[in-house]
Amino acid sequence: VAVRPGGCSGMSYEMFFDADIAADDVQADYGGIKVVVDPASAPYLDGATLEYKDGLMDAGFTITNPNVSRTCGCGQSFS
């Protein structure tokens, strides 16, 4: 999971598979699933939760982040 500059509110989330884990990456294991965050993104994600919802509406990953002060109208970026 990473936070990158972009989107209409200034920052956006990225999630991707990556086999290259650096020594300074922050790692956590949740029920056998390893989540890795780069050190530059870690402060933006401190206290955030990652959930997966399955169903016809709103299926996919959702990040709830207490550090967000505002989001854009489409919900894809934050500041």
All heavy atoms as a GROMACS GRO file, in nm:
protein
  572
    1VAL      N    1   0.087  -0.117   0.000
    1VAL     CA    2   0.000   0.000   0.000
    1VAL      C    3   0.091   0.122   0.000
    1VAL      O    4   0.189   0.127   0.072
    1VAL     CB    5  -0.093   0.002   0.124
    1VAL    CG1    6  -0.182   0.124   0.122
    1VAL    CG2    7  -0.176  -0.125   0.132
    2ALA      N    8   0.057   0.220  -0.082
    2ALA     CA    9   0.139   0.340  -0.090
    2ALA      C   10   0.049   0.463  -0.104
    2ALA      O   11  -0.066   0.454  -0.145
    2ALA     CB   12   0.233   0.332  -0.210
    3VAL      N   13   0.104   0.578  -0.071
    3VAL     CA   14   0.039   0.707  -0.090
    3VAL      C   15   0.127   0.785  -0.187
    3VAL      O   16   0.249   0.795  -0.168
    3VAL     CB   17   0.025   0.784   0.043
    3VAL    CG1   18  -0.029   0.923   0.021
    3VAL    CG2   19  -0.065   0.706   0.139
    4ARG      N   20   0.066   0.838  -0.292
    4ARG     CA   21   0.140   0.911  -0.394
    4ARG      C   22   0.074   1.047  -0.419
    4ARG      O   23  -0.048   1.060  -0.406
    4ARG     CB   24   0.141   0.833  -0.525
    4ARG     CG   25   0.199   0.694  -0.515
    4ARG     CD   26   0.350   0.700  -0.511
    4ARG     NE   27   0.403   0.565  -0.514
    4ARG     CZ   28   0.468   0.507  -0.415
    4ARG    NH1   29   0.486   0.571  -0.303
    4ARG    NH2   30   0.514   0.386  -0.425
    5PRO      N   31   0.153   1.146  -0.461
    5PRO     CA   32   0.094   1.273  -0.502
    5PRO      C   33   0.004   1.251  -0.624
    5PRO      O   34   0.039   1.174  -0.713
    5PRO     CB   35   0.214   1.359  -0.540
    5PRO     CG   36   0.331   1.294  -0.476
    5PRO     CD   37   0.298   1.149  -0.467
    6GLY      N   38  -0.112   1.314  -0.623
    6GLY     CA   39  -0.200   1.303  -0.738
    6GLY      C   40  -0.345   1.312  -0.697
    6GLY      O   41  -0.380   1.314  -0.579
    7GLY      N   42  -0.431   1.318  -0.796
    7GLY     CA   43  -0.574   1.330  -0.771
    7GLY      C   44  -0.611   1.475  -0.746
    7GLY      O   45  -0.526   1.561  -0.727
    8CYS      N   46  -0.739   1.502  -0.745
    8CYS     CA   47  -0.784   1.640  -0.731
    8CYS      C   48  -0.770   1.696  -0.590
    8CYS      O   49  -0.776   1.816  -0.570
    8CYS     CB   50  -0.928   1.655  -0.781
    8CYS     SG   51  -1.041   1.530  -0.726
    9SER      N   52  -0.749   1.610  -0.489
    9SER     CA   53  -0.730   1.659  -0.352
    9SER      C   54  -0.584   1.659  -0.309
    9SER      O   55  -0.552   1.699  -0.199
    9SER     CB   56  -0.812   1.576  -0.254
    9SER     OG   57  -0.948   1.606  -0.265
   10GLY      N   58  -0.495   1.608  -0.392
   10GLY     CA   59  -0.352   1.618  -0.362
   10GLY      C   60  -0.280   1.486  -0.342
   10GLY      O   61  -0.164   1.472  -0.378
   11MET      N   62  -0.346   1.385  -0.283
   11MET     CA   63  -0.281   1.255  -0.258
   11MET      C   64  -0.378   1.144  -0.297
   11MET      O   65  -0.500   1.162  -0.292
   11MET     CB   66  -0.245   1.239  -0.110
   11MET     CG   67  -0.157   1.351  -0.053
   11MET     SD   68   0.004   1.358  -0.129
   11MET     CE   69   0.089   1.239  -0.030
   12SER      N   70  -0.323   1.029  -0.336
   12SER     CA   71  -0.407   0.914  -0.368
   12SER      C   72  -0.340   0.786  -0.319
   12SER      O   73  -0.219   0.781  -0.298
   12SER     CB   74  -0.436   0.907  -0.517
   12SER     OG   75  -0.317   0.890  -0.590
   13TYR      N   76  -0.420   0.683  -0.300
   13TYR     CA   77  -0.371   0.554  -0.255
   13TYR      C   78  -0.335   0.468  -0.375
   13TYR      O   79  -0.398   0.478  -0.480
   13TYR     CB   80  -0.477   0.479  -0.174
   13TYR     CG   81  -0.522   0.551  -0.049
   13TYR    CD1   82  -0.649   0.604  -0.039
   13TYR    CD2   83  -0.436   0.563   0.060
   13TYR    CE1   84  -0.691   0.669   0.076
   13TYR    CE2   85  -0.478   0.628   0.176
   13TYR     CZ   86  -0.604   0.680   0.182
   13TYR     OH   87  -0.646   0.743   0.296
   14GLU      N   88  -0.236   0.382  -0.357
   14GLU     CA   89  -0.203   0.280  -0.455
   14GLU      C   90  -0.192   0.147  -0.384
   14GLU      O   91  -0.141   0.140  -0.272
   14GLU     CB   92  -0.068   0.310  -0.522
   14GLU     CG   93  -0.068   0.424  -0.618
   14GLU     CD   94   0.064   0.439  -0.691
   14GLU    OE1   95   0.157   0.358  -0.668
   14GLU    OE2   96   0.074   0.532  -0.771
   15MET      N   97  -0.239   0.041  -0.448
   15MET     CA   98  -0.222  -0.095  -0.396
   15MET      C   99  -0.176  -0.182  -0.512
   15MET      O  100  -0.234  -0.176  -0.622
   15MET     CB  101  -0.355  -0.148  -0.342
   15MET     CG  102  -0.389  -0.091  -0.208
   15MET     SD  103  -0.534  -0.168  -0.137
   15MET     CE  104  -0.656  -0.048  -0.181
   16PHE      N  105  -0.071  -0.257  -0.487
   16PHE     CA  106  -0.016  -0.341  -0.592
   16PHE      C  107   0.063  -0.455  -0.531
   16PHE      O  108   0.104  -0.448  -0.415
   16PHE     CB  109   0.071  -0.259  -0.688
   16PHE     CG  110   0.173  -0.173  -0.620
   16PHE    CD1  111   0.300  -0.221  -0.590
   16PHE    CD2  112   0.142  -0.043  -0.583
   16PHE    CE1  113   0.393  -0.141  -0.526
   16PHE    CE2  114   0.235   0.038  -0.519
   16PHE     CZ  115   0.361  -0.012  -0.491
   17PHE      N  116   0.084  -0.560  -0.611
   17PHE     CA  117   0.168  -0.671  -0.568
   17PHE      C  118   0.312  -0.636  -0.600
   17PHE      O  119   0.341  -0.584  -0.707
   17PHE     CB  120   0.130  -0.800  -0.642
   17PHE     CG  121  -0.006  -0.850  -0.605
   17PHE    CD1  122  -0.114  -0.830  -0.689
   17PHE    CD2  123  -0.025  -0.916  -0.485
   17PHE    CE1  124  -0.239  -0.877  -0.655
   17PHE    CE2  125  -0.151  -0.963  -0.450
   17PHE     CZ  126  -0.258  -0.943  -0.534
   18ASP      N  127   0.403  -0.662  -0.505
   18ASP     CA  128   0.543  -0.629  -0.524
   18ASP      C  129   0.629  -0.730  -0.449
   18ASP      O  130   0.615  -0.745  -0.328
   18ASP     CB  131   0.571  -0.488  -0.473
   18ASP     CG  132   0.706  -0.434  -0.516
   18ASP    OD1  133   0.784  -0.509  -0.576
   18ASP    OD2  134   0.732  -0.316  -0.488
   19ALA      N  135   0.714  -0.799  -0.519
   19ALA     CA  136   0.801  -0.899  -0.456
   19ALA      C  137   0.929  -0.836  -0.401
   19ALA      O  138   1.002  -0.899  -0.326
   19ALA     CB  139   0.836  -1.009  -0.557
   20ASP      N  140   0.955  -0.710  -0.437
   20ASP     CA  141   1.076  -0.641  -0.393
   20ASP      C  142   1.046  -0.562  -0.266
   20ASP      O  143   0.990  -0.453  -0.271
   20ASP     CB  144   1.127  -0.549  -0.503
   20ASP     CG  145   1.259  -0.483  -0.468
   20ASP    OD1  146   1.332  -0.537  -0.385
   20ASP    OD2  147   1.287  -0.376  -0.526
   21ILE      N  148   1.082  -0.618  -0.151
   21ILE     CA  149   1.057  -0.554  -0.022
   21ILE      C  150   1.190  -0.499   0.030
   21ILE      O  151   1.286  -0.573   0.046
   21ILE     CB  152   0.996  -0.653   0.078
   21ILE    CG1  153   0.862  -0.704   0.024
   21ILE    CG2  154   0.978  -0.588   0.215
   21ILE    CD1  155   0.802  -0.815   0.105
   22ALA      N  156   1.194  -0.369   0.055
   22ALA     CA  157   1.315  -0.304   0.104
   22ALA      C  158   1.329  -0.325   0.255
   22ALA      O  159   1.230  -0.349   0.325
   22ALA     CB  160   1.310  -0.155   0.072
   23ALA      N  161   1.450  -0.312   0.304
   23ALA     CA  162   1.478  -0.333   0.446
   23ALA      C  163   1.405  -0.233   0.535
   23ALA      O  164   1.370  -0.264   0.649
   23ALA     CB  165   1.628  -0.326   0.471
   24ASP      N  166   1.378  -0.111   0.485
   24ASP     CA  167   1.312  -0.010   0.567
   24ASP      C  168   1.160  -0.003   0.545
   24ASP      O  169   1.093   0.083   0.602
   24ASP     CB  170   1.375   0.127   0.545
   24ASP     CG  171   1.370   0.175   0.400
   24ASP    OD1  172   1.337   0.094   0.311
   24ASP    OD2  173   1.399   0.293   0.376
   25ASP      N  174   1.103  -0.094   0.465
   25ASP     CA  175   0.958  -0.098   0.449
   25ASP      C  176   0.892  -0.144   0.580
   25ASP      O  177   0.949  -0.224   0.654
   25ASP     CB  178   0.919  -0.196   0.338
   25ASP     CG  179   0.943  -0.141   0.199
   25ASP    OD1  180   0.964  -0.019   0.185
   25ASP    OD2  181   0.941  -0.221   0.103
   26VAL      N  182   0.774  -0.094   0.606
   26VAL     CA  183   0.696  -0.133   0.723
   26VAL      C  184   0.610  -0.253   0.681
   26VAL      O  185   0.537  -0.245   0.582
   26VAL     CB  186   0.607  -0.017   0.772
   26VAL    CG1  187   0.523  -0.058   0.890
   26VAL    CG2  188   0.692   0.105   0.804
   27GLN      N  189   0.619  -0.363   0.758
   27GLN     CA  190   0.546  -0.484   0.724
   27GLN      C  191   0.454  -0.526   0.838
   27GLN      O  192   0.488  -0.511   0.954
   27GLN     CB  193   0.642  -0.598   0.696
   27GLN     CG  194   0.738  -0.573   0.582
   27GLN     CD  195   0.828  -0.692   0.557
   27GLN    OE1  196   0.780  -0.805   0.548
   27GLN    NE2  197   0.957  -0.668   0.547
   28ALA      N  198   0.338  -0.580   0.800
   28ALA     CA  199   0.245  -0.635   0.898
   28ALA      C  200   0.177  -0.756   0.835
   28ALA      O  201   0.157  -0.760   0.713
   28ALA     CB  202   0.142  -0.531   0.940
   29ASP      N  203   0.143  -0.853   0.918
   29ASP     CA  204   0.076  -0.974   0.871
   29ASP      C  205  -0.064  -0.979   0.930
   29ASP      O  206  -0.081  -0.968   1.051
   29ASP     CB  207   0.156  -1.098   0.913
   29ASP     CG  208   0.102  -1.223   0.849
   29ASP    OD1  209   0.007  -1.281   0.907
   29ASP    OD2  210   0.153  -1.263   0.744
   30TYR      N  211  -0.164  -0.992   0.845
   30TYR     CA  212  -0.303  -0.998   0.887
   30TYR      C  213  -0.363  -1.128   0.837
   30TYR      O  214  -0.400  -1.139   0.720
   30TYR     CB  215  -0.382  -0.879   0.833
   30TYR     CG  216  -0.329  -0.747   0.880
   30TYR    CD1  217  -0.240  -0.671   0.803
   30TYR    CD2  218  -0.365  -0.697   1.004
   30TYR    CE1  219  -0.191  -0.551   0.847
   30TYR    CE2  220  -0.317  -0.577   1.050
   30TYR     CZ  221  -0.230  -0.504   0.971
   30TYR     OH  222  -0.181  -0.384   1.016
   31GLY      N  223  -0.369  -1.227   0.925
   31GLY     CA  224  -0.429  -1.355   0.889
   31GLY      C  225  -0.360  -1.422   0.772
   31GLY      O  226  -0.426  -1.482   0.688
   32GLY      N  227  -0.230  -1.412   0.765
   32GLY     CA  228  -0.154  -1.475   0.657
   32GLY      C  229  -0.136  -1.387   0.534
   32GLY      O  230  -0.073  -1.428   0.437
   33ILE      N  231  -0.189  -1.266   0.536
   33ILE     CA  232  -0.171  -1.172   0.425
   33ILE      C  233  -0.074  -1.064   0.470
   33ILE      O  234  -0.098  -0.994   0.568
   33ILE     CB  235  -0.305  -1.109   0.383
   33ILE    CG1  236  -0.399  -1.219   0.336
   33ILE    CG2  237  -0.284  -1.004   0.276
   33ILE    CD1  238  -0.538  -1.175   0.308
   34LYS      N  239   0.037  -1.054   0.398
   34LYS     CA  240   0.139  -0.954   0.433
   34LYS      C  241   0.108  -0.822   0.364
   34LYS      O  242   0.086  -0.816   0.243
   34LYS     CB  243   0.277  -1.002   0.388
   34LYS     CG  244   0.389  -0.910   0.433
   34LYS     CD  245   0.523  -0.952   0.380
   34LYS     CE  246   0.564  -1.083   0.445
   34LYS     NZ  247   0.702  -1.121   0.410
   35VAL      N  248   0.104  -0.716   0.442
   35VAL     CA  249   0.083  -0.580   0.391
   35VAL      C  250   0.214  -0.505   0.412
   35VAL      O  251   0.268  -0.504   0.523
   35VAL     CB  252  -0.034  -0.509   0.463
   35VAL    CG1  253  -0.047  -0.366   0.414
   35VAL    CG2  254  -0.163  -0.586   0.443
   36VAL      N  255   0.263  -0.443   0.306
   36VAL     CA  256   0.391  -0.372   0.310
   36VAL      C  257   0.366  -0.227   0.271
   36VAL      O  258   0.296  -0.198   0.174
   36VAL     CB  259   0.492  -0.438   0.213
   36VAL    CG1  260   0.625  -0.364   0.216
   36VAL    CG2  261   0.511  -0.585   0.245
   37VAL      N  262   0.425  -0.136   0.348
   37VAL     CA  263   0.412   0.008   0.323
   37VAL      C  264   0.551   0.068   0.318
   37VAL      O  265   0.634   0.041   0.406
   37VAL     CB  266   0.328   0.076   0.434
   37VAL    CG1  267   0.320   0.226   0.413
   37VAL    CG2  268   0.190   0.014   0.443
   38ASP      N  269   0.578   0.150   0.217
   38ASP     CA  270   0.708   0.214   0.210
   38ASP      C  271   0.720   0.321   0.319
   38ASP      O  272   0.619   0.373   0.366
   38ASP     CB  273   0.731   0.275   0.071
   38ASP     CG  274   0.635   0.388   0.041
   38ASP    OD1  275   0.523   0.361  -0.003
   38ASP    OD2  276   0.674   0.504   0.063
   39PRO      N  277   0.842   0.354   0.362
   39PRO     CA  278   0.859   0.447   0.475
   39PRO      C  279   0.806   0.588   0.449
   39PRO      O  280   0.764   0.656   0.542
   39PRO     CB  281   1.009   0.447   0.501
   39PRO     CG  282   1.072   0.379   0.388
   39PRO     CD  283   0.968   0.300   0.317
   40ALA      N  284   0.801   0.632   0.323
   40ALA     CA  285   0.748   0.766   0.294
   40ALA      C  286   0.596   0.770   0.309
   40ALA      O  287   0.539   0.873   0.345
   40ALA     CB  288   0.789   0.809   0.153
   41SER      N  289   0.530   0.658   0.282
   41SER     CA  290   0.383   0.652   0.291
   41SER      C  291   0.334   0.622   0.432
   41SER      O  292   0.220   0.655   0.467
   41SER     CB  293   0.330   0.543   0.198
   41SER     OG  294   0.360   0.570   0.064
   42ALA      N  295   0.417   0.561   0.514
   42ALA     CA  296   0.376   0.515   0.648
   42ALA      C  297   0.313   0.624   0.734
   42ALA      O  298   0.209   0.601   0.796
   42ALA     CB  299   0.492   0.448   0.720
   43PRO      N  300   0.369   0.747   0.741
   43PRO     CA  301   0.305   0.849   0.825
   43PRO      C  302   0.163   0.886   0.780
   43PRO      O  303   0.078   0.917   0.862
   43PRO     CB  304   0.398   0.971   0.813
   43PRO     CG  305   0.528   0.916   0.770
   43PRO     CD  306   0.496   0.795   0.687
   44TYR      N  307   0.137   0.880   0.648
   44TYR     CA  308   0.003   0.911   0.597
   44TYR      C  309  -0.097   0.802   0.632
   44TYR      O  310  -0.217   0.826   0.633
   44TYR     CB  311   0.006   0.928   0.445
   44TYR     CG  312   0.085   1.046   0.397
   44TYR    CD1  313   0.212   1.030   0.342
   44TYR    CD2  314   0.033   1.174   0.405
   44TYR    CE1  315   0.284   1.138   0.297
   44TYR    CE2  316   0.105   1.284   0.360
   44TYR     CZ  317   0.231   1.265   0.307
   44TYR     OH  318   0.302   1.373   0.262
   45LEU      N  319  -0.048   0.680   0.657
   45LEU     CA  320  -0.135   0.566   0.681
   45LEU      C  321  -0.142   0.524   0.827
   45LEU      O  322  -0.208   0.426   0.860
   45LEU     CB  323  -0.088   0.447   0.595
   45LEU     CG  324  -0.100   0.471   0.445
   45LEU    CD1  325  -0.026   0.363   0.368
   45LEU    CD2  326  -0.246   0.476   0.403
   46ASP      N  327  -0.077   0.598   0.915
   46ASP     CA  328  -0.076   0.564   1.058
   46ASP      C  329  -0.219   0.567   1.112
   46ASP      O  330  -0.289   0.667   1.103
   46ASP     CB  331   0.012   0.662   1.135
   46ASP     CG  332   0.029   0.623   1.279
   46ASP    OD1  333   0.041   0.502   1.306
   46ASP    OD2  334   0.030   0.712   1.365
   47GLY      N  335  -0.264   0.455   1.164
   47GLY     CA  336  -0.399   0.444   1.221
   47GLY      C  337  -0.506   0.409   1.119
   47GLY      O  338  -0.623   0.393   1.155
   48ALA      N  339  -0.470   0.396   0.992
   48ALA     CA  340  -0.568   0.364   0.888
   48ALA      C  341  -0.604   0.216   0.891
   48ALA      O  342  -0.528   0.133   0.938
   48ALA     CB  343  -0.512   0.400   0.750
   49THR      N  344  -0.724   0.184   0.843
   49THR     CA  345  -0.767   0.045   0.832
   49THR      C  346  -0.792   0.013   0.684
   49THR      O  347  -0.836   0.099   0.607
   49THR     CB  348  -0.895   0.018   0.912
   49THR    OG1  349  -0.999   0.103   0.865
   49THR    CG2  350  -0.873   0.040   1.060
   50LEU      N  351  -0.765  -0.111   0.649
   50LEU     CA  352  -0.786  -0.160   0.513
   50LEU      C  353  -0.889  -0.272   0.520
   50LEU      O  354  -0.870  -0.369   0.593
   50LEU     CB  355  -0.654  -0.211   0.455
   50LEU     CG  356  -0.658  -0.276   0.317
   50LEU    CD1  357  -0.702  -0.176   0.211
   50LEU    CD2  358  -0.522  -0.334   0.284
   51GLU      N  359  -0.998  -0.258   0.447
   51GLU     CA  360  -1.105  -0.357   0.448
   51GLU      C  361  -1.136  -0.400   0.306
   51GLU      O  362  -1.119  -0.322   0.212
   51GLU     CB  363  -1.232  -0.300   0.509
   51GLU     CG  364  -1.222  -0.264   0.655
   51GLU     CD  365  -1.354  -0.210   0.706
   51GLU    OE1  366  -1.453  -0.285   0.703
   51GLU    OE2  367  -1.356  -0.094   0.747
   52TYR      N  368  -1.182  -0.525   0.293
   52TYR     CA  369  -1.229  -0.573   0.164
   52TYR      C  370  -1.377  -0.605   0.176
   52TYR      O  371  -1.419  -0.677   0.267
   52TYR     CB  372  -1.154  -0.699   0.120
   52TYR     CG  373  -1.201  -0.747  -0.015
   52TYR    CD1  374  -1.159  -0.683  -0.130
   52TYR    CD2  375  -1.289  -0.853  -0.026
   52TYR    CE1  376  -1.204  -0.725  -0.255
   52TYR    CE2  377  -1.334  -0.895  -0.150
   52TYR     CZ  378  -1.291  -0.831  -0.264
   52TYR     OH  379  -1.336  -0.872  -0.387
   53LYS      N  380  -1.456  -0.550   0.084
   53LYS     CA  381  -1.600  -0.576   0.082
   53LYS      C  382  -1.634  -0.653  -0.044
   53LYS      O  383  -1.584  -0.621  -0.152
   53LYS     CB  384  -1.677  -0.443   0.085
   53LYS     CG  385  -1.657  -0.364   0.211
   53LYS     CD  386  -1.733  -0.234   0.206
   53LYS     CE  387  -1.704  -0.151   0.330
   53LYS     NZ  388  -1.767  -0.021   0.325
   54ASP      N  389  -1.719  -0.753  -0.028
   54ASP     CA  390  -1.762  -0.834  -0.141
   54ASP      C  391  -1.911  -0.816  -0.158
   54ASP      O  392  -1.986  -0.815  -0.061
   54ASP     CB  393  -1.728  -0.981  -0.114
   54ASP     CG  394  -1.741  -1.066  -0.237
   54ASP    OD1  395  -1.748  -1.011  -0.348
   54ASP    OD2  396  -1.745  -1.190  -0.222
   55GLY      N  397  -1.956  -0.801  -0.280
   55GLY     CA  398  -2.098  -0.785  -0.305
   55GLY      C  399  -2.121  -0.713  -0.436
   55GLY      O  400  -2.027  -0.683  -0.510
   56LEU      N  401  -2.245  -0.681  -0.464
   56LEU     CA  402  -2.278  -0.613  -0.589
   56LEU      C  403  -2.246  -0.464  -0.585
   56LEU      O  404  -2.212  -0.405  -0.686
   56LEU     CB  405  -2.426  -0.634  -0.621
   56LEU     CG  406  -2.468  -0.779  -0.648
   56LEU    CD1  407  -2.618  -0.787  -0.667
   56LEU    CD2  408  -2.395  -0.833  -0.770
   57MET      N  409  -2.258  -0.403  -0.468
   57MET     CA  410  -2.234  -0.259  -0.455
   57MET      C  411  -2.110  -0.235  -0.369
   57MET      O  412  -2.093  -0.300  -0.266
   57MET     CB  413  -2.354  -0.190  -0.388
   57MET     CG  414  -2.484  -0.205  -0.464
   57MET     SD  415  -2.487  -0.116  -0.619
   57MET     CE  416  -2.490   0.051  -0.561
   58ASP      N  417  -2.025  -0.145  -0.410
   58ASP     CA  418  -1.906  -0.105  -0.334
   58ASP      C  419  -1.812  -0.221  -0.305
   58ASP      O  420  -1.751  -0.227  -0.198
   58ASP     CB  421  -1.946  -0.036  -0.203
   58ASP     CG  422  -2.025   0.091  -0.226
   58ASP    OD1  423  -1.993   0.163  -0.322
   58ASP    OD2  424  -2.118   0.118  -0.148
   59ALA      N  425  -1.798  -0.316  -0.397
   59ALA     CA  426  -1.706  -0.428  -0.378
   59ALA      C  427  -1.563  -0.378  -0.400
   59ALA      O  428  -1.536  -0.291  -0.482
   59ALA     CB  429  -1.738  -0.540  -0.476
   60GLY      N  430  -1.470  -0.431  -0.322
   60GLY     CA  431  -1.329  -0.397  -0.336
   60GLY      C  432  -1.271  -0.351  -0.204
   60GLY      O  433  -1.332  -0.364  -0.098
   61PHE      N  434  -1.151  -0.297  -0.213
   61PHE     CA  435  -1.081  -0.250  -0.094
   61PHE      C  436  -1.125  -0.110  -0.057
   61PHE      O  437  -1.148  -0.025  -0.143
   61PHE     CB  438  -0.929  -0.250  -0.118
   61PHE     CG  439  -0.870  -0.387  -0.120
   61PHE    CD1  440  -0.842  -0.451  -0.239
   61PHE    CD2  441  -0.843  -0.454  -0.001
   61PHE    CE1  442  -0.787  -0.577  -0.242
   61PHE    CE2  443  -0.788  -0.580  -0.002
   61PHE     CZ  444  -0.760  -0.643  -0.123
   62THR      N  445  -1.132  -0.086   0.074
   62THR     CA  446  -1.166   0.045   0.128
   62THR      C  447  -1.064   0.081   0.235
   62THR      O  448  -1.036  -0.001   0.323
   62THR     CB  449  -1.306   0.044   0.191
   62THR    OG1  450  -1.401   0.004   0.094
   62THR    CG2  451  -1.343   0.181   0.244
   63ILE      N  452  -1.009   0.201   0.227
   63ILE     CA  453  -0.917   0.250   0.329
   63ILE      C  454  -0.989   0.356   0.410
   63ILE      O  455  -1.041   0.453   0.355
   63ILE     CB  456  -0.788   0.308   0.267
   63ILE    CG1  457  -0.712   0.198   0.193
   63ILE    CG2  458  -0.701   0.373   0.374
   63ILE    CD1  459  -0.591   0.245   0.117
   64THR      N  460  -0.994   0.336   0.541
   64THR     CA  461  -1.049   0.436   0.633
   64THR      C  462  -0.930   0.497   0.705
   64THR      O  463  -0.857   0.428   0.775
   64THR     CB  464  -1.146   0.371   0.733
   64THR    OG1  465  -1.249   0.304   0.659
   64THR    CG2  466  -1.208   0.475   0.823
   65ASN      N  467  -0.910   0.626   0.683
   65ASN     CA  468  -0.788   0.691   0.731
   65ASN      C  469  -0.823   0.811   0.820
   65ASN      O  470  -0.880   0.909   0.773
   65ASN     CB  471  -0.705   0.736   0.610
   65ASN     CG  472  -0.568   0.781   0.648
   65ASN    OD1  473  -0.541   0.815   0.761
   65ASN    ND2  474  -0.478   0.781   0.550
   66PRO      N  475  -0.786   0.807   0.950
   66PRO     CA  476  -0.816   0.919   1.039
   66PRO      C  477  -0.732   1.043   1.012
   66PRO      O  478  -0.761   1.149   1.065
   66PRO     CB  479  -0.784   0.861   1.178
   66PRO     CG  480  -0.680   0.758   1.153
   66PRO     CD  481  -0.716   0.698   1.019
   67ASN      N  482  -0.630   1.032   0.928
   67ASN     CA  483  -0.543   1.145   0.898
   67ASN      C  484  -0.596   1.233   0.785
   67ASN      O  485  -0.538   1.338   0.758
   67ASN     CB  486  -0.404   1.093   0.858
   67ASN     CG  487  -0.345   1.005   0.964
   67ASN    OD1  488  -0.335   1.044   1.080
   67ASN    ND2  489  -0.308   0.884   0.927
   68VAL      N  490  -0.703   1.194   0.721
   68VAL     CA  491  -0.757   1.267   0.606
   68VAL      C  492  -0.838   1.387   0.654
   68VAL      O  493  -0.927   1.373   0.737
   68VAL     CB  494  -0.844   1.172   0.520
   68VAL    CG1  495  -0.919   1.250   0.414
   68VAL    CG2  496  -0.758   1.063   0.459
   69SER      N  497  -0.807   1.504   0.598
   69SER     CA  498  -0.883   1.623   0.634
   69SER      C  499  -0.994   1.653   0.532
   69SER      O  500  -1.095   1.712   0.566
   69SER     CB  501  -0.791   1.744   0.647
   69SER     OG  502  -0.724   1.770   0.525
   70ARG      N  503  -0.974   1.611   0.405
   70ARG     CA  504  -1.080   1.626   0.304
   70ARG      C  505  -1.056   1.526   0.191
   70ARG      O  506  -0.944   1.480   0.172
   70ARG     CB  507  -1.088   1.768   0.251
   70ARG     CG  508  -0.970   1.810   0.166
   70ARG     CD  509  -0.986   1.956   0.122
   70ARG     NE  510  -0.864   1.995   0.051
   70ARG     CZ  511  -0.856   2.013  -0.080
   70ARG    NH1  512  -0.961   1.996  -0.155
   70ARG    NH2  513  -0.742   2.048  -0.134
   71THR      N  514  -1.163   1.494   0.119
   71THR     CA  515  -1.155   1.406   0.004
   71THR      C  516  -1.217   1.476  -0.116
   71THR      O  517  -1.293   1.573  -0.100
   71THR     CB  518  -1.228   1.273   0.028
   71THR    OG1  519  -1.365   1.299   0.053
   71THR    CG2  520  -1.168   1.195   0.144
   72CYS      N  521  -1.189   1.425  -0.234
   72CYS     CA  522  -1.249   1.483  -0.354
   72CYS      C  523  -1.390   1.425  -0.371
   72CYS      O  524  -1.429   1.331  -0.303
   72CYS     CB  525  -1.163   1.452  -0.476
   72CYS     SG  526  -1.152   1.278  -0.516
   73GLY      N  527  -1.464   1.479  -0.464
   73GLY     CA  528  -1.600   1.435  -0.488
   73GLY      C  529  -1.611   1.290  -0.532
   73GLY      O  530  -1.707   1.223  -0.500
   74CYS      N  531  -1.511   1.241  -0.605
   74CYS     CA  532  -1.518   1.102  -0.652
   74CYS      C  533  -1.465   1.004  -0.548
   74CYS      O  534  -1.479   0.884  -0.563
   74CYS     CB  535  -1.439   1.086  -0.782
   74CYS     SG  536  -1.260   1.110  -0.767
   75GLY      N  537  -1.403   1.054  -0.441
   75GLY     CA  538  -1.355   0.968  -0.334
   75GLY      C  539  -1.225   0.897  -0.363
   75GLY      O  540  -1.184   0.808  -0.289
   76GLN      N  541  -1.155   0.938  -0.469
   76GLN     CA  542  -1.032   0.870  -0.508
   76GLN      C  543  -0.905   0.938  -0.459
   76GLN      O  544  -0.798   0.884  -0.471
   76GLN     CB  545  -1.026   0.856  -0.661
   76GLN     CG  546  -1.138   0.773  -0.717
   76GLN     CD  547  -1.137   0.631  -0.664
   76GLN    OE1  548  -1.033   0.564  -0.664
   76GLN    NE2  549  -1.250   0.584  -0.616
   77SER      N  550  -0.917   1.059  -0.405
   77SER     CA  551  -0.799   1.127  -0.354
   77SER      C  552  -0.833   1.200  -0.225
   77SER      O  553  -0.949   1.217  -0.190
   77SER     CB  554  -0.739   1.222  -0.457
   77SER     OG  555  -0.828   1.328  -0.485
   78PHE      N  556  -0.727   1.243  -0.153
   78PHE     CA  557  -0.747   1.304  -0.022
   78PHE      C  558  -0.636   1.404   0.007
   78PHE      O  559  -0.538   1.412  -0.065
   78PHE     CB  560  -0.750   1.196   0.087
   78PHE     CG  561  -0.617   1.127   0.106
   78PHE    CD1  562  -0.528   1.168   0.202
   78PHE    CD2  563  -0.582   1.018   0.026
   78PHE    CE1  564  -0.406   1.105   0.218
   78PHE    CE2  565  -0.461   0.955   0.041
   78PHE     CZ  566  -0.374   0.998   0.138
   79SER      N  567  -0.653   1.477   0.114
   79SER     CA  568  -0.546   1.565   0.165
   79SER      C  569  -0.550   1.562   0.315
   79SER      O  570  -0.642   1.515   0.377
   79SER     CB  571  -0.562   1.709   0.114
   79SER     OG  572  -0.682   1.766   0.162
   0.00000   0.00000   0.00000
